[in-house]
């Protein structure tokens, strides 16, 4: 999964290379832990080196991220997930205030009733807390640096394969095992990416919405009526 970024390999400094190596190690550890925890995995006889698969990131080979004519296709999120992300980002941006659900709903043009249910889920998870009384509302219950996208998204929808842990046709073949390992690797990369992005990082990506100037009026020529 890519989030629309692509770094230039040639411009990486020592710190960036060390960070990439840490990510590689983290992803391999995640992949091994997932396989160890899968009660349906009957392929323990596979060689250790066959399990340590790491898929190269798109764009790191110098090619374009998207084919000609294709644009970026963002990750699809359920409505409740998007509402939750909007809410926690709004609370993180205003840490000294208690923000009402009505304010959040009005800003993002979303259903107040649906948002209230989302906020209750976030509250039960310990991510937000309600402030009662005059001027009450909601605020973050934890440091924005410690709350990640994974923490929020995982509350409202599964991340990765919805059939993980189930046996599919062809799984016992060599080709099926290879496909399974690749899909697991992709899922681990997706989870690791979401886990690496905090609310603080998200706020740094927020930019003021540009108000586009209205188009100029059409030119009027003598004898020509513009509808």
C-alpha positions as CSV (number, residue, x, y, z in Angstrom):
1,X,0.0,0.0,0.0
2,X,1.3,3.5,-0.9
3,X,-0.1,6.7,0.5
4,X,0.9,8.8,-2.5
5,X,4.5,9.4,-1.4
6,X,7.7,8.3,-3.2
7,X,11.1,9.1,-1.9
8,X,14.2,9.4,-4.2
9,X,16.5,6.5,-3.4
10,X,19.5,8.6,-4.5
11,X,18.7,11.3,-1.9
12,X,18.5,9.1,1.1
13,X,20.9,9.9,3.8
14,X,22.3,7.5,6.5
15,X,19.4,8.2,8.8
16,X,16.9,7.4,6.1
17,X,18.7,4.2,5.2
18,X,18.7,3.1,8.8
19,X,15.0,3.9,9.1
20,X,14.3,1.7,6.0
21,X,16.3,-1.1,7.5
22,X,14.3,-0.9,10.7
23,X,11.0,-1.0,8.8
24,X,12.2,-4.1,6.9
25,X,13.1,-5.8,10.2
26,X,9.7,-4.8,11.7
27,X,7.8,-6.1,8.8
28,X,9.6,-9.4,8.8
29,X,8.9,-9.8,12.5
30,X,5.2,-9.0,12.0
31,X,5.1,-11.6,9.2
32,X,6.7,-14.3,11.3
33,X,4.4,-13.5,14.3
34,X,1.3,-13.7,12.2
35,X,2.3,-17.1,10.8
36,X,3.1,-18.4,14.3
37,X,-0.4,-17.2,15.5
38,X,-2.4,-18.7,12.6
39,X,-4.1,-21.9,13.9
40,X,-5.0,-22.9,10.4
41,X,-1.5,-22.8,9.0
42,X,-0.4,-26.4,8.1
43,X,2.7,-25.4,6.3
44,X,5.2,-25.4,9.1
45,X,7.6,-27.6,7.1
46,X,8.4,-24.7,4.8
47,X,12.0,-23.6,5.0
48,X,12.8,-20.5,7.1
49,X,14.3,-18.6,4.2
50,X,11.2,-19.2,2.2
51,X,9.2,-17.3,4.9
52,X,11.3,-14.2,5.0
53,X,9.8,-12.6,1.9
54,X,10.0,-8.9,1.6
55,X,8.2,-7.2,-1.3
56,X,9.9,-4.1,-2.8
57,X,7.9,-0.9,-2.4
58,X,6.4,0.5,-5.6
59,X,8.5,3.4,-7.0
60,X,11.8,2.2,-5.4
61,X,12.8,0.6,-8.7
62,X,12.7,4.0,-10.5
63,X,9.5,3.3,-12.3
64,X,6.4,5.5,-12.0
65,X,4.0,4.6,-9.2
66,X,1.0,4.5,-11.5
67,X,0.7,3.3,-15.1
68,X,0.1,5.9,-17.8
69,X,-3.5,7.0,-17.6
70,X,-4.0,5.7,-14.1
71,X,-4.2,8.0,-11.1
72,X,-3.7,7.2,-7.4
73,X,-6.4,5.1,-5.9
74,X,-6.8,5.8,-2.2
75,X,-7.5,3.1,0.4
76,X,-11.3,2.6,0.7
77,X,-12.6,3.3,4.2
78,X,-16.1,2.7,5.7
79,X,-18.2,5.7,6.6
80,X,-17.8,5.2,10.4
81,X,-14.0,4.9,10.0
82,X,-13.8,8.2,8.1
83,X,-16.0,9.9,10.7
84,X,-13.8,8.6,13.5
85,X,-10.7,9.9,11.7
86,X,-12.2,13.3,11.2
87,X,-13.3,13.5,14.9
88,X,-9.9,12.5,16.4
89,X,-8.0,14.8,14.0
90,X,-10.3,17.7,15.0
91,X,-9.8,17.0,18.7
92,X,-6.0,16.6,18.2
93,X,-5.9,20.0,16.4
94,X,-7.6,21.7,19.4
95,X,-6.1,20.1,22.5
96,X,-7.0,23.0,24.8
97,X,-10.7,22.9,24.0
98,X,-13.7,20.6,24.4
99,X,-15.2,20.2,21.0
100,X,-18.9,19.3,20.6
101,X,-20.1,16.6,18.3
102,X,-22.3,19.3,16.6
103,X,-19.2,21.4,15.7
104,X,-17.5,18.4,14.2
105,X,-20.6,17.3,12.3
106,X,-21.2,20.8,10.9
107,X,-17.6,21.2,9.8
108,X,-17.4,17.9,7.9
109,X,-21.0,17.8,6.8
110,X,-21.8,14.5,8.4
111,X,-24.6,13.0,10.4
112,X,-24.7,14.1,14.0
113,X,-26.4,10.8,15.1
114,X,-23.9,8.6,13.3
115,X,-21.0,10.7,14.7
116,X,-22.4,10.3,18.2
117,X,-22.2,6.5,17.9
118,X,-18.7,6.8,16.5
119,X,-17.6,8.9,19.4
120,X,-19.0,6.4,21.9
121,X,-17.0,3.7,20.3
122,X,-13.9,5.9,20.5
123,X,-14.7,6.6,24.1
124,X,-15.0,2.9,25.0
125,X,-11.6,2.3,23.4
126,X,-10.1,5.0,25.6
127,X,-9.2,7.3,22.7
128,X,-11.5,10.2,23.5
129,X,-13.4,11.3,26.6
130,X,-16.6,13.2,27.1
131,X,-16.6,16.4,29.2
132,X,-19.9,17.0,30.9
133,X,-21.6,20.3,31.9
134,X,-21.6,23.8,30.5
135,X,-19.2,24.1,27.6
136,X,-18.7,20.4,27.5
137,X,-17.8,18.3,24.6
138,X,-15.1,15.8,23.7
139,X,-11.3,15.8,23.9
140,X,-8.5,13.3,23.3
141,X,-7.8,11.0,26.2
142,X,-4.2,10.3,25.1
143,X,-1.3,12.1,23.5
144,X,-1.8,12.6,19.8
145,X,1.8,11.3,19.2
146,X,0.7,7.9,20.7
147,X,-2.5,7.4,18.7
148,X,-2.0,5.9,15.3
149,X,-4.2,5.4,12.3
150,X,-4.2,1.7,13.0
151,X,-5.6,2.3,16.5
152,X,-8.6,4.1,15.0
153,X,-9.2,2.1,11.8
154,X,-9.0,-1.3,13.5
155,X,-12.0,-0.3,15.8
156,X,-14.4,0.0,12.8
157,X,-13.3,-2.4,10.1
158,X,-10.9,-5.3,9.5
159,X,-7.5,-4.5,8.1
160,X,-6.2,-6.8,5.4
161,X,-7.8,-10.0,4.2
162,X,-11.3,-10.7,5.5
163,X,-10.7,-14.4,4.9
164,X,-7.4,-14.6,6.9
165,X,-7.3,-17.8,8.9
166,X,-9.7,-19.7,6.6
167,X,-8.7,-22.4,4.1
168,X,-9.2,-21.5,0.5
169,X,-9.2,-23.8,-2.6
170,X,-5.7,-24.5,-3.7
171,X,-4.0,-23.4,-0.5
172,X,-2.2,-26.8,-0.1
173,X,-0.5,-26.4,-3.5
174,X,3.0,-24.9,-3.9
175,X,1.4,-22.0,-5.9
176,X,-1.3,-21.5,-3.2
177,X,1.4,-21.3,-0.5
178,X,3.4,-18.8,-2.5
179,X,0.3,-16.6,-3.1
180,X,-0.6,-16.9,0.6
181,X,2.8,-15.6,1.7
182,X,2.7,-12.7,-0.7
183,X,-0.8,-11.7,0.5
184,X,0.3,-11.9,4.1
185,X,3.3,-9.8,3.3
186,X,1.1,-7.1,1.7
187,X,-1.2,-7.1,4.7
188,X,1.7,-6.8,7.1
189,X,3.1,-3.8,5.1
190,X,-0.4,-2.2,5.2
191,X,-0.7,-2.6,9.0
192,X,2.9,-1.4,9.6
193,X,2.3,1.7,7.5
194,X,-0.9,2.6,9.4
195,X,0.8,1.9,12.7
196,X,3.7,4.2,11.8
197,X,1.4,7.3,11.2
198,X,0.3,9.1,14.3
199,X,-2.3,11.9,14.6
200,X,0.5,14.3,15.1
201,X,1.9,13.3,11.7
202,X,-1.5,13.6,10.1
203,X,-1.9,17.2,11.4
204,X,1.4,18.1,9.7
205,X,-0.1,17.0,6.4
206,X,-3.2,19.1,6.9
207,X,-3.1,22.2,4.7
208,X,-5.5,25.1,4.3
209,X,-8.0,24.5,1.6
210,X,-7.3,26.8,-1.3
211,X,-10.2,28.9,-2.4
212,X,-10.1,29.0,-6.2
213,X,-10.7,32.3,-7.9
214,X,-13.9,32.3,-10.0
215,X,-13.3,31.9,-13.8
216,X,-13.2,35.2,-15.7
217,X,-16.4,36.1,-17.5
218,X,-16.6,35.2,-21.2
219,X,-15.4,37.7,-23.7
220,X,-18.1,39.7,-25.5
221,X,-17.6,40.3,-29.2
222,X,-19.6,42.8,-31.1
223,X,-22.7,41.2,-32.6
224,X,-22.3,38.0,-30.6
225,X,-24.8,37.2,-27.8
226,X,-23.3,35.1,-25.0
227,X,-25.9,32.8,-23.4
